Amino acid sequence: MTVSAQQLAKELEIFGLDCDESLTEKLAELCVQYEQDVEGMVSELLAYTTTKKDCLTSETLNSFEREVLSKRVLRVPRHSASKDSGHAGARDIVSIQELIEAEEEDETLLNSYATPSKGSQKRAVTTPETPLTKRRVSTRSPHQLLSPSSFSPSATPSQKYNSRNNRGEVVTSFGSAQGVSWSGRGGAGIISLKVLGCPESLTGSYKFMFQKLPDIREVLTCKIEELGSELKEHYKIEAFTPVLLPAQEPVTLLGKIGCDSNGKLNNKSVILEGDREHSSGAQVPVDLSELKEYSLFPGQVVVMEGINTTGRKFVATKLYEGVPLPFYQPTEEDGDFEQNMVLVACGPYTTSDSITYDPLLDLITTINHDRPDVCILFGPFLDAKHEQVENCLLTSPFEDVFKQCLRTIIEGTRSSGSHLVFVPSLRDVHHEPVYPQPPFSYSDLPHEDKKRVQFVSEPCSLSINGVVFGLTSTDLLFHMGAEEISSSSGTSDRFSRILKHILAQRSFYPLYPPQEDMAIDYENFYAHAQLPVTPDVLIIPSELRYFVKDILGCVCVNPGRLTKGQVGGTYGRLYIRRQTTDGEERQSPCVAAQVVRI
């Protein structure tokens, strides 16, 4: 578009406006800068001077540019119609930021071919959220990265959450946590993250819904035989007896606990399903009246001693305790012995009455402030049980909302340098709802973040500088707590009993049959959901009350969920330091742990 000062002078004379040559030259530059033709520019200028009742002076022209022309850039972006039709309509801060960046890139390209003339420099477009800086900052504020209004028509913040007055309150502690300053080194320390497999880790998606009943039976039978072999060796048992064999003397049986009906297990409905080698899978009812203490659940592999006089009912007199796996033995590849801070949090990351993800943004602020060495974040990131998801009120695909959350976390914590570990959940509405669950796939991960971001499966065992974390987002405490029966003369609580079962059964999900909402692929369950070693720390988030417990040398942490309905929830933080192994008695690498309100 070519606009000359002579053309502008002639057009101004038609309306009786005379001006100096310097003003017409300035006006010609504004035409080129703001892509205006002669008639349009003169018409707008005439309307402005008539409204303001001003003469055409240099000050008037500057005011006209500032109040009229510069605002046209934000109101009508020149790329909106031609370059990206997806930006049409209402705009939020993210879309405006993207348009501004696109214009800055085009301007840089044009300036590389042209010699800028005095007074023709393009004005920088700024907004309160994107102030003018000398250089482009790669890490934007999390509030700019996450725009709930772009995927929900009713993105109203939760009043109950924002009005809470107990943020930062420590609700439970473990170890030497009193007076500890909770801060890590971010990306300054040497962190070695390694997923331990049993025998190998799950790294990608797989075909499911193709399993056959014989395959399930084979997996369950193998579990009985493996644990039976370990118990036999540990307790020096000579031999196991078939479950249906009548005997007048005490016998020892190996089998799996089951229920004689479809109802809930109780002390009158317990059956023992024998193994394939000794009992050919036969079942026998169990009388628990002679046992002083017991804790049983469906699917538990047990060794019992008792009398089976008729072969039709087994009267148990002794129940052998399960035997956990040994702990992991670190190698030289597992990093140094420095103390590291680990932060753990479990979704949902937004309250049930809002989709604004305010708790997630508060968690990112905490990460940037405390700079933990490793952050372990459990799903769900977009909860299938959220009201707006269940009622189909979101205007964007689930995958897009999840990616926006992921981008917010990754870019929002970049300044902290913390390593991020993402664990999926069966409640993640966009992800494959099968157990074990493959890791998230995120092809848009920036190259600069690839070294500090890791996606793992659900469940998994993760070594952090030689300290093994058992990670699962499934609410196993709730599932097993609803099925377990017990009789105890001591003071053991239900949480401790269930945690002992998990370690002794050597499985992330020893319950069988599983809860109705659990879709388990048993071939992959056998390959990827078993404990390779007894973890040093077991992170087991649950709807039930938070806790930190030392169970058989393993520190078990329920950090709670980041949100509880319409109110804020809790997260966990730990200090770990790998101890030297010089023949001394093992010491827990978990130095201190706390559960804190968001």
C-alpha positions as CSV (number, residue, x, y, z in Angstrom):
1,M,0.0,0.0,0.0
2,T,1.7,3.3,-1.2
3,V,0.5,6.5,0.4
4,S,2.2,9.8,-0.3
5,A,2.1,13.1,1.6
6,Q,0.7,14.8,-1.6
7,Q,-2.3,12.5,-1.7
8,L,-3.1,13.2,1.9
9,A,-2.7,16.9,1.5
10,K,-5.2,16.9,-1.4
11,E,-7.7,14.8,0.5
12,L,-7.4,17.1,3.5
13,E,-8.0,20.2,1.3
14,I,-11.4,18.8,0.3
15,F,-12.5,19.1,3.9
16,G,-10.8,22.5,4.3
17,L,-8.0,21.3,6.5
18,D,-4.5,22.8,5.9
19,C,-1.5,21.4,7.6
20,D,2.3,21.6,7.4
21,E,4.3,19.2,5.2
22,S,5.8,17.6,8.4
23,L,2.3,16.6,9.6
24,T,1.4,15.1,6.2
25,E,4.6,13.0,6.2
26,K,3.8,11.8,9.7
27,L,0.3,11.0,8.6
28,A,1.7,9.0,5.7
29,E,3.9,7.0,8.0
30,L,0.8,6.2,10.2
31,C,-1.1,5.0,7.1
32,V,1.7,2.5,6.3
33,Q,2.1,1.5,10.0
34,Y,-1.6,0.8,10.6
35,E,-2.4,-0.3,7.1
36,Q,-4.9,2.5,6.3
37,D,-5.7,3.9,2.9
38,V,-5.9,7.7,2.3
39,E,-9.7,8.0,2.5
40,G,-10.0,5.9,5.6
41,M,-7.2,7.7,7.5
42,V,-8.6,11.2,6.6
43,S,-12.1,10.2,7.5
44,E,-11.0,8.9,11.0
45,L,-8.8,11.9,11.6
46,L,-11.7,14.3,10.6
47,A,-14.0,12.5,13.0
48,Y,-11.5,12.7,15.8
49,T,-10.7,16.4,15.4
50,T,-14.4,17.3,15.1
51,T,-15.2,15.4,18.3
52,K,-12.3,16.9,20.2
53,K,-12.8,20.4,18.5
54,D,-9.1,20.6,18.1
55,C,-6.9,22.0,15.3
56,L,-4.6,19.7,13.4
57,T,-1.3,20.0,15.3
58,S,1.5,17.7,16.1
59,E,0.0,17.1,19.6
60,T,-3.4,16.3,18.1
61,L,-1.8,13.8,15.7
62,N,0.0,12.0,18.6
63,S,-3.3,11.8,20.6
64,F,-5.1,10.5,17.6
65,E,-2.5,7.7,17.2
66,R,-2.6,6.8,20.9
67,E,-6.3,6.9,21.4
68,V,-7.6,5.6,18.1
69,L,-5.0,3.8,15.9
70,S,-3.1,1.9,18.5
71,K,-6.3,0.4,20.0
72,R,-7.3,-1.0,16.6
73,V,-4.4,-3.6,17.0
74,L,-6.1,-5.2,20.0
75,R,-9.6,-4.7,18.7
76,V,-9.0,-6.1,15.2
77,P,-5.9,-8.2,15.0
78,R,-4.8,-8.4,11.4
79,H,-4.1,-12.1,11.6
80,S,-7.5,-13.0,13.0
81,A,-9.3,-13.7,9.7
82,S,-6.6,-15.0,7.4
83,K,-4.0,-16.8,9.6
84,D,-6.1,-18.6,12.1
85,S,-9.8,-18.9,11.9
86,G,-9.8,-20.7,15.3
87,H,-9.3,-17.3,17.0
88,A,-12.5,-15.8,15.8
89,G,-15.0,-14.6,18.4
90,A,-14.4,-13.9,22.1
91,R,-10.8,-13.8,23.2
92,D,-9.1,-14.7,26.4
93,I,-5.6,-13.7,27.6
94,V,-4.0,-16.8,26.1
95,S,-5.3,-16.2,22.5
96,I,-4.4,-12.5,22.7
97,Q,-0.9,-13.4,23.9
98,E,-0.5,-15.9,21.0
99,L,-1.6,-13.2,18.4
100,I,0.8,-10.7,19.9
101,E,3.7,-13.1,19.7
102,A,2.8,-13.9,16.1
103,E,2.9,-10.2,15.2
104,E,6.3,-9.8,16.9
105,E,7.8,-12.6,14.9
106,D,6.5,-11.1,11.7
107,E,7.8,-7.7,12.6
108,T,11.3,-9.2,13.4
109,L,11.3,-10.9,10.0
110,L,10.4,-7.7,8.1
111,N,12.9,-5.6,10.0
112,S,15.7,-8.0,8.9
113,Y,15.0,-7.0,5.3
114,A,14.3,-3.3,5.7
115,T,16.1,-0.3,7.2
116,P,13.8,1.3,9.8
117,S,13.0,4.9,9.2
118,K,12.9,7.5,12.0
119,G,9.5,7.7,13.6
120,S,8.1,4.6,11.8
121,Q,8.8,2.1,14.6
122,K,5.8,0.0,15.4
123,R,4.4,0.5,18.9
124,A,4.7,-2.5,21.1
125,V,1.3,-3.9,22.1
126,T,1.0,-4.4,25.9
127,T,-1.6,-5.5,28.3
128,P,-1.6,-5.5,32.1
129,E,-0.9,-9.3,32.0
130,T,1.8,-9.0,29.4
131,P,3.9,-5.9,30.2
132,L,6.6,-4.7,27.8
133,T,10.0,-6.2,28.5
134,K,13.3,-5.9,26.8
135,R,13.3,-9.6,25.8
136,R,10.7,-12.2,25.4
137,V,10.3,-14.2,28.6
138,S,9.8,-17.9,27.8
139,T,8.1,-18.8,31.1
140,R,4.7,-17.1,31.5
141,S,2.6,-17.0,34.6
142,P,0.5,-20.1,35.3
143,H,-2.5,-17.8,35.3
144,Q,-1.7,-16.9,31.7
145,L,-1.0,-20.5,30.7
146,L,-4.3,-21.9,32.1
147,S,-7.5,-20.3,30.7
148,P,-10.6,-22.1,32.1
149,S,-12.9,-19.8,30.1
150,S,-11.5,-21.3,26.9
151,F,-13.0,-24.8,27.7
152,S,-15.9,-24.0,30.1
153,P,-18.7,-21.5,29.8
154,S,-19.0,-21.3,33.6
155,A,-15.5,-20.9,34.9
156,T,-16.4,-19.3,38.3
157,P,-13.9,-19.6,41.1
158,S,-14.9,-21.7,44.2
159,Q,-16.0,-19.4,47.0
160,K,-15.5,-22.0,49.7
161,Y,-12.0,-22.8,48.5
162,N,-10.9,-19.2,48.3
163,S,-12.3,-18.4,51.7
164,R,-10.3,-21.1,53.6
165,N,-8.2,-19.9,56.5
166,N,-6.0,-23.0,57.2
167,R,-3.7,-22.9,54.2
168,G,-0.2,-24.2,54.9
169,E,-1.3,-25.9,58.1
170,V,0.7,-29.1,59.0
171,V,-1.8,-31.8,59.8
172,T,0.6,-34.7,60.5
173,S,4.4,-35.3,60.8
174,F,6.8,-38.1,60.8
175,G,10.5,-38.4,61.8
176,S,12.5,-35.3,62.7
177,A,10.1,-32.9,60.9
178,Q,9.8,-30.3,63.8
179,G,11.7,-27.1,63.0
180,V,12.8,-28.3,59.6
181,S,13.0,-25.7,56.8
182,W,11.3,-27.3,53.9
183,S,13.1,-26.3,50.8
184,G,15.0,-28.2,48.1
185,R,17.6,-27.4,45.5
186,G,15.4,-27.5,42.5
187,G,17.5,-28.4,39.5
188,A,20.8,-27.7,41.3
189,G,21.2,-31.2,42.7
190,I,22.0,-34.5,40.8
191,I,18.9,-36.5,40.6
192,S,18.8,-40.1,39.2
193,L,15.3,-41.3,38.4
194,K,14.9,-44.9,37.4
195,V,11.7,-47.0,37.0
196,L,12.1,-50.6,38.4
197,G,10.3,-53.3,36.5
198,C,9.0,-56.7,37.6
199,P,10.4,-58.0,35.3
200,E,10.1,-54.9,33.1
201,S,8.3,-51.5,33.3
202,L,5.2,-50.6,31.3
203,T,6.2,-47.9,28.8
204,G,3.3,-47.7,26.3
205,S,-0.3,-48.6,25.6
206,Y,-1.4,-52.2,24.9
207,K,-4.4,-54.0,23.6
208,F,-6.9,-54.9,26.3
209,M,-10.4,-56.4,26.5
210,F,-9.0,-59.6,24.9
211,Q,-8.2,-61.7,27.9
212,K,-9.6,-65.2,28.4
213,L,-10.7,-66.9,31.6
214,P,-8.0,-69.5,31.4
215,D,-5.4,-66.7,31.2
216,I,-6.9,-65.1,34.4
217,R,-6.8,-68.5,36.1
218,E,-3.2,-69.0,35.2
219,V,-2.2,-65.6,36.7
220,L,-4.0,-66.3,39.9
221,T,-2.6,-69.8,40.2
222,C,0.9,-68.6,39.6
223,K,0.6,-66.0,42.4
224,I,-0.6,-68.7,44.8
225,E,2.3,-71.0,43.9
226,E,5.0,-68.2,44.1
227,L,3.9,-66.9,47.5
228,G,3.4,-70.5,48.7
229,S,6.9,-71.4,47.8
230,E,8.3,-68.4,49.6
231,L,6.2,-69.1,52.8
232,K,7.2,-72.8,52.7
233,E,10.9,-71.9,52.6
234,H,10.7,-69.2,55.2
235,Y,8.7,-71.2,57.8
236,K,10.5,-74.5,57.0
237,I,7.2,-76.2,56.1
238,E,7.7,-79.8,55.0
239,A,4.8,-80.1,52.6
240,F,1.3,-78.8,51.9
241,T,-1.8,-81.1,52.2
242,P,-4.7,-81.1,49.7
243,V,-7.6,-79.0,51.0
244,L,-10.2,-81.8,50.6
245,L,-8.1,-84.6,52.2
246,P,-9.6,-85.8,55.6
247,A,-7.0,-85.9,58.4
248,Q,-7.2,-86.5,62.1
249,E,-3.9,-84.7,62.8
250,P,-3.1,-81.1,62.1
251,V,-2.3,-80.3,58.5
252,T,-0.9,-77.3,56.6
253,L,-2.9,-75.9,53.7
254,L,-1.9,-73.4,51.0
255,G,-4.6,-71.4,49.2
256,K,-6.4,-68.2,48.4
257,I,-9.1,-66.6,50.5
258,G,-12.5,-66.3,48.9
259,C,-16.2,-65.8,49.8
260,D,-18.8,-68.5,49.5
261,S,-21.3,-66.1,47.9
262,N,-21.5,-62.8,46.0
263,G,-21.9,-60.8,49.2
264,K,-19.4,-59.3,51.5
265,L,-16.9,-61.5,53.2
266,N,-17.6,-62.3,56.9
267,N,-16.2,-64.8,59.4
268,K,-18.9,-67.4,58.4
269,S,-18.4,-67.2,54.7
270,V,-14.7,-67.7,54.3
271,I,-13.5,-70.4,51.9
272,L,-10.0,-71.5,51.0
273,E,-9.3,-72.2,47.3
274,G,-6.3,-74.6,47.1
275,D,-3.5,-74.3,44.6
276,R,-3.3,-76.4,41.4
277,E,-0.3,-78.6,42.4
278,H,-1.7,-79.9,45.7
279,S,-5.4,-79.4,45.6
280,S,-6.3,-79.0,41.9
281,G,-8.0,-75.7,42.7
282,A,-10.6,-77.3,45.0
283,Q,-12.3,-75.2,47.7
284,V,-13.0,-75.9,51.4
285,P,-15.0,-73.8,53.9
286,V,-12.9,-72.4,56.8
287,D,-13.9,-72.2,60.5
288,L,-12.1,-69.2,62.1
289,S,-13.5,-69.8,65.7
290,E,-10.2,-71.2,66.9
291,L,-8.1,-68.3,65.6
292,K,-7.5,-65.6,68.2
293,E,-6.1,-63.1,65.7
294,Y,-6.6,-62.9,62.0
295,S,-7.0,-60.3,59.2
296,L,-8.3,-61.7,55.9
297,F,-9.6,-60.3,52.6
298,P,-10.7,-61.9,49.2
299,G,-7.7,-62.8,47.1
300,Q,-5.2,-63.1,49.9
301,V,-2.7,-66.0,49.6
302,V,-2.4,-67.7,53.0
303,V,-0.9,-70.7,54.6
304,M,-3.1,-72.1,57.4
305,E,-2.6,-74.9,59.9
306,G,-5.5,-76.8,61.4
307,I,-7.7,-79.9,61.4
308,N,-9.8,-81.2,58.5
309,T,-11.4,-84.3,60.0
310,T,-14.1,-84.8,57.3
311,G,-12.5,-83.1,54.3
312,R,-15.6,-80.8,54.1
313,K,-14.6,-78.1,56.7
314,F,-11.2,-76.9,57.8
315,V,-10.9,-75.6,61.4
316,A,-8.0,-73.2,61.3
317,T,-5.8,-73.0,64.4
318,K,-2.8,-71.0,63.1
319,L,-2.4,-68.4,60.3
320,Y,1.1,-67.8,59.0
321,E,2.2,-64.2,58.5
322,G,3.2,-63.1,55.0
323,V,6.8,-62.4,54.2
324,P,7.7,-59.1,52.4
325,L,10.3,-58.9,49.7
326,P,13.8,-57.6,50.6
327,F,14.6,-53.9,50.2
328,Y,16.5,-52.5,47.2
329,Q,20.2,-52.6,47.2
330,P,21.5,-49.3,45.6
331,T,24.4,-49.3,43.2
332,E,26.9,-46.6,42.2
333,E,24.6,-45.5,39.4
334,D,22.0,-44.4,41.9
335,G,23.4,-41.0,42.6
336,D,24.8,-39.4,45.7
337,F,23.9,-39.5,49.4
338,E,22.7,-35.9,49.5
339,Q,19.4,-35.1,51.2
340,N,16.6,-34.5,48.7
341,M,13.1,-33.0,49.1
342,V,10.2,-34.8,47.4
343,L,6.7,-33.3,47.1
344,V,3.7,-35.6,46.4
345,A,0.2,-34.5,45.4
346,C,-2.9,-36.3,44.2
347,G,-5.8,-35.0,42.1
348,P,-8.4,-33.8,41.6
349,Y,-6.7,-30.5,41.1
350,T,-9.9,-28.4,41.0
351,T,-12.9,-28.3,43.3
352,S,-16.1,-30.1,42.5
353,D,-18.0,-26.8,42.1
354,S,-15.5,-25.1,39.8
355,I,-13.2,-25.8,36.8
356,T,-10.8,-22.9,37.4
357,Y,-8.0,-25.1,38.8
358,D,-7.2,-22.7,41.6
359,P,-5.8,-25.5,43.8
360,L,-3.4,-26.5,41.0
361,L,-2.2,-22.9,40.6
362,D,-1.6,-22.7,44.4
363,L,0.4,-25.9,44.2
364,I,2.5,-24.5,41.4
365,T,3.2,-21.4,43.6
366,T,4.2,-23.7,46.4
367,I,6.6,-25.7,44.1
368,N,8.2,-22.5,42.9
369,H,8.6,-21.3,46.5
370,D,10.0,-24.5,48.0
371,R,11.8,-25.7,44.9
372,P,11.6,-29.5,45.8
373,D,14.1,-31.7,44.0
374,V,11.3,-34.1,42.7
375,C,7.5,-33.5,42.4
376,I,5.3,-36.6,42.1
377,L,1.9,-35.7,40.8
378,F,-0.9,-38.3,40.7
379,G,-4.0,-38.1,38.6
380,P,-6.8,-37.4,38.0
381,F,-5.9,-34.2,36.2
382,L,-9.3,-34.0,34.6
383,D,-11.6,-36.0,36.8
384,A,-14.2,-38.2,35.3
385,K,-16.3,-37.7,38.4
386,H,-16.3,-33.9,38.1
387,E,-19.8,-32.4,37.6
388,Q,-19.0,-30.5,34.4
389,V,-17.4,-33.6,32.9
390,E,-20.3,-35.8,33.8
391,N,-22.8,-33.3,32.4
392,C,-20.8,-32.7,29.3
393,L,-20.5,-29.0,29.9
394,L,-16.9,-28.5,28.6
395,T,-16.6,-26.9,25.2
396,S,-13.1,-28.4,24.4
397,P,-12.1,-32.1,24.0
398,F,-10.9,-33.7,27.2
399,E,-7.5,-34.3,25.7
400,D,-7.1,-30.5,25.0
401,V,-8.1,-29.6,28.6
402,F,-5.6,-32.1,29.9
403,K,-2.8,-30.8,27.7
404,Q,-3.5,-27.3,28.9
405,C,-3.2,-28.5,32.5
406,L,0.0,-30.3,31.7
407,R,1.5,-27.3,29.9
408,T,0.6,-25.1,32.9
409,I,2.4,-27.4,35.3
410,I,5.5,-27.9,33.2
411,E,6.0,-24.3,32.1
412,G,4.8,-22.9,35.4
413,T,7.4,-24.8,37.4
414,R,10.3,-24.3,34.9
415,S,11.8,-21.6,37.1
416,S,12.0,-24.0,40.1
417,G,14.0,-26.6,38.1
418,S,12.2,-29.4,40.0
419,H,11.9,-32.8,38.4
420,L,8.3,-33.7,37.6
421,V,6.9,-37.3,37.7
422,F,3.3,-37.8,36.4
423,V,1.3,-40.8,37.4
424,P,-2.0,-41.4,35.7
425,S,-5.3,-42.4,37.3
426,L,-8.2,-44.5,36.3
427,R,-10.3,-41.4,36.9
428,D,-8.5,-39.4,34.2
429,V,-11.4,-39.1,31.7
430,H,-9.1,-38.8,28.7
431,H,-6.8,-41.7,29.4
432,E,-7.2,-45.5,28.9
433,P,-9.3,-46.9,31.8
434,V,-7.4,-50.1,32.3
435,Y,-5.2,-51.4,35.1
436,P,-2.2,-51.4,34.9
437,Q,-2.4,-48.1,33.2
438,P,0.2,-47.0,30.6
439,P,2.0,-43.6,31.0
440,F,0.6,-40.4,29.6
441,S,1.7,-39.5,26.1
442,Y,2.6,-35.9,25.5
443,S,4.1,-35.1,22.1
444,D,4.2,-31.3,22.8
445,L,6.8,-31.6,25.6
446,P,9.4,-28.8,25.0
447,H,12.9,-30.0,24.4
448,E,14.3,-28.0,27.3
449,D,11.9,-29.8,29.7
450,K,12.6,-33.4,28.5
451,K,15.3,-34.1,31.1
452,R,13.2,-33.0,34.1
453,V,9.8,-34.4,33.1
454,Q,9.0,-38.2,33.3
455,F,5.7,-40.0,32.7
456,V,5.3,-43.3,34.5
457,S,2.7,-46.0,34.5
458,E,0.1,-46.7,37.2
459,P,1.3,-48.4,39.3
460,C,5.1,-48.3,39.3
461,S,8.2,-48.5,41.4
462,L,10.5,-45.5,41.0
463,S,14.1,-45.2,42.3
464,I,15.1,-41.6,43.3
465,N,18.9,-41.7,43.9
466,G,18.6,-45.3,45.1
467,V,15.5,-44.7,47.3
468,V,12.6,-46.8,46.0
469,F,9.1,-45.2,45.9
470,G,6.1,-47.4,45.3
471,L,3.6,-45.3,43.5
472,T,-0.1,-45.9,42.9
473,S,-3.1,-43.6,42.4
474,T,-5.7,-46.3,42.9
475,D,-7.5,-46.0,46.2
476,L,-6.5,-49.4,47.4
477,L,-7.0,-48.5,51.1
478,F,-10.7,-47.8,50.4
479,H,-11.1,-50.9,48.2
480,M,-9.5,-53.3,50.7
481,G,-10.9,-51.6,53.8
482,A,-14.4,-52.4,52.5
483,E,-13.6,-56.1,52.1
484,E,-11.2,-56.9,55.0
485,I,-12.4,-58.8,58.1
486,S,-10.3,-59.1,61.2
487,S,-10.2,-60.2,64.8
488,S,-7.5,-58.8,67.0
489,S,-6.7,-58.5,70.7
490,G,-4.1,-55.8,70.1
491,T,-4.5,-52.2,69.1
492,S,-3.5,-52.5,65.4
493,D,-5.5,-50.1,63.2
494,R,-7.1,-51.1,59.9
495,F,-4.7,-48.9,57.8
496,S,-1.7,-50.7,59.3
497,R,-3.2,-54.1,58.6
498,I,-4.0,-53.3,55.0
499,L,-0.5,-51.9,54.4
500,K,1.0,-55.0,55.8
501,H,-1.1,-57.1,53.4
502,I,0.1,-55.0,50.4
503,L,3.8,-55.6,51.3
504,A,3.3,-59.2,52.3
505,Q,1.3,-60.1,49.2
506,R,3.9,-58.3,47.1
507,S,1.3,-56.7,44.8
508,F,0.0,-53.2,44.2
509,Y,-3.5,-54.7,44.0
510,P,-3.9,-58.0,45.8
511,L,-7.7,-57.9,46.1
512,Y,-9.7,-60.5,44.1
513,P,-12.3,-60.1,42.8
514,P,-11.5,-56.4,42.3
515,Q,-13.9,-53.5,42.8
516,E,-16.6,-53.1,40.1
517,D,-15.0,-50.0,38.7
518,M,-11.6,-51.7,38.3
519,A,-10.9,-53.1,34.8
520,I,-7.8,-55.3,35.2
521,D,-5.9,-56.9,32.4
522,Y,-4.4,-59.8,34.3
523,E,-1.6,-60.7,31.9
524,N,-0.2,-57.2,32.2
525,F,-1.2,-57.1,35.8
526,Y,1.1,-60.0,36.5
527,A,3.9,-58.4,34.5
528,H,3.7,-54.8,35.6
529,A,1.7,-54.5,38.9
530,Q,3.8,-56.6,41.2
531,L,6.3,-55.2,43.7
532,P,9.9,-55.9,42.4
533,V,11.2,-55.1,45.9
534,T,9.8,-53.8,49.2
535,P,9.7,-50.0,48.6
536,D,11.5,-47.7,51.0
537,V,8.5,-45.3,50.7
538,L,5.0,-46.3,49.6
539,I,2.8,-43.4,48.3
540,I,-0.8,-44.6,48.4
541,P,-3.3,-41.6,48.1
542,S,-6.8,-42.3,49.3
543,E,-10.2,-40.6,50.1
544,L,-9.6,-41.8,53.6
545,R,-7.8,-39.8,56.3
546,Y,-4.2,-38.8,55.6
547,F,-1.3,-40.4,57.5
548,V,2.4,-41.3,57.6
549,K,3.2,-44.7,59.0
550,D,6.3,-46.9,59.3
551,I,5.1,-50.4,58.3
552,L,7.7,-53.2,58.4
553,G,10.5,-50.7,57.6
554,C,8.6,-49.1,54.7
555,V,7.3,-45.5,55.3
556,C,3.7,-45.4,54.0
557,V,2.2,-42.0,53.1
558,N,-1.4,-41.1,52.3
559,P,-1.1,-37.5,51.3
560,G,-4.8,-37.2,50.8
561,R,-6.2,-35.4,47.8
562,L,-5.5,-31.8,46.8
563,T,-9.2,-31.1,46.9
564,K,-12.0,-32.5,49.0
565,G,-15.3,-31.7,47.3
566,Q,-15.7,-27.9,47.4
567,V,-12.8,-27.3,49.8
568,G,-9.1,-27.5,49.8
569,G,-7.3,-30.8,50.6
570,T,-3.7,-31.8,51.4
571,Y,-0.4,-32.7,49.9
572,G,2.8,-34.4,51.2
573,R,6.4,-33.5,51.4
574,L,9.4,-35.7,52.4
575,Y,13.1,-35.5,53.0
576,I,15.0,-38.5,51.9
577,R,18.6,-39.4,52.2
578,R,20.1,-42.8,51.1
579,Q,22.0,-44.4,54.0
580,T,25.3,-46.0,53.6
581,T,25.3,-49.8,53.8
582,D,28.4,-50.9,55.7
583,G,27.0,-54.1,57.3
584,E,25.0,-52.0,59.8
585,E,21.3,-52.4,60.5
586,R,19.2,-50.8,57.8
587,Q,17.9,-47.3,58.5
588,S,14.9,-45.8,56.7
589,P,16.0,-43.3,54.1
590,C,13.0,-41.2,54.9
591,V,14.3,-38.6,57.3
592,A,11.1,-36.6,57.7
593,A,7.7,-36.3,56.3
594,Q,4.7,-34.0,56.6
595,V,1.1,-33.7,55.3
596,V,0.2,-30.1,54.7
597,R,-3.0,-28.3,53.7
598,I,-2.9,-26.5,50.4
